Amino acid sequence: ETLPCERDPQKQKQPRHPTIEKLLLSFGAKPGSKLPEPPGMNTYGALAEENQRQNPCLDEHTGFPLRPSHLYSEEEELQ
């Protein structure tokens, strides 16, 4: 049975451009559904564990959000 896209729990794995996907498959590429899931990522306040990748938005030593100096000033932080 084919599920409509709106109810398909694996919707993100469906080909968005079937013509292009067929071309890629003809050259030996793997379909998206055959690729492994990406490793987990650490979340707010938690350091990356051994089997996780580092969240680029979090400080690797504290696990808290990075505060770019060009976006935030120390005076704003103190308020």
C-alpha positions as CSV (number, residue, x, y, z in Angstrom):
1,E,0.0,0.0,0.0
2,T,1.3,3.4,-0.9
3,L,0.9,6.1,1.8
4,P,0.2,9.7,0.9
5,C,3.1,11.9,1.5
6,E,1.3,13.8,4.3
7,R,0.9,10.7,6.4
8,D,4.2,9.0,5.6
9,P,6.3,8.8,8.7
10,Q,9.4,8.4,6.5
11,K,8.5,11.4,4.3
12,Q,12.0,12.9,4.6
13,K,13.4,9.8,2.9
14,Q,11.1,10.1,-0.1
15,P,12.7,11.3,-3.3
16,R,12.1,15.0,-3.8
17,H,13.3,15.0,-7.4
18,P,12.6,11.5,-8.8
19,T,14.1,12.3,-12.2
20,I,17.4,13.4,-10.7
21,E,17.4,10.5,-8.2
22,K,16.9,8.0,-11.1
23,L,19.9,9.6,-12.9
24,L,22.0,9.3,-9.8
25,L,21.0,5.7,-9.2
26,S,22.0,4.9,-12.8
27,F,25.5,6.1,-12.0
28,G,25.7,3.9,-8.9
29,A,24.7,6.4,-6.2
30,K,22.9,5.1,-3.1
31,P,19.3,6.1,-2.6
32,G,18.7,8.3,0.5
33,S,16.7,5.6,2.2
34,K,19.8,3.3,2.0
35,L,22.2,5.8,3.7
36,P,22.9,5.3,7.4
37,E,21.2,7.7,9.8
38,P,23.6,10.5,11.0
39,P,25.0,10.1,14.5
40,G,23.2,11.8,17.4
41,M,24.2,15.3,18.4
42,N,24.6,16.7,21.9
43,T,21.9,19.1,23.1
44,Y,21.7,22.2,25.3
45,G,23.7,21.8,28.5
46,A,25.2,18.4,27.7
47,L,28.6,17.6,26.4
48,A,29.0,15.4,23.4
49,E,29.3,11.8,24.3
50,E,31.6,9.3,22.6
51,N,29.0,8.3,20.0
52,Q,27.7,11.8,19.3
53,R,28.9,14.6,17.1
54,Q,29.5,18.0,18.5
55,N,26.6,20.5,18.1
56,P,28.2,23.5,16.3
57,C,26.0,25.9,18.1
58,L,27.2,24.8,21.6
59,D,30.5,25.3,23.3
60,E,32.4,22.0,23.3
61,H,33.6,22.5,26.9
62,T,30.4,23.6,28.6
63,G,27.6,22.5,26.3
64,F,25.9,25.9,26.5
65,P,25.2,28.1,23.5
66,L,28.0,30.0,21.9
67,R,27.7,33.8,22.3
68,P,29.5,35.4,19.3
69,S,31.1,38.7,20.4
70,H,29.9,40.5,17.3
71,L,26.2,39.7,18.2
72,Y,26.3,40.2,22.0
73,S,28.1,42.6,24.2
74,E,29.1,42.1,27.8
75,E,26.9,45.0,28.9
76,E,23.9,43.3,27.5
77,E,24.8,40.1,29.3
78,L,25.0,41.8,32.7
79,Q,21.5,43.3,32.4
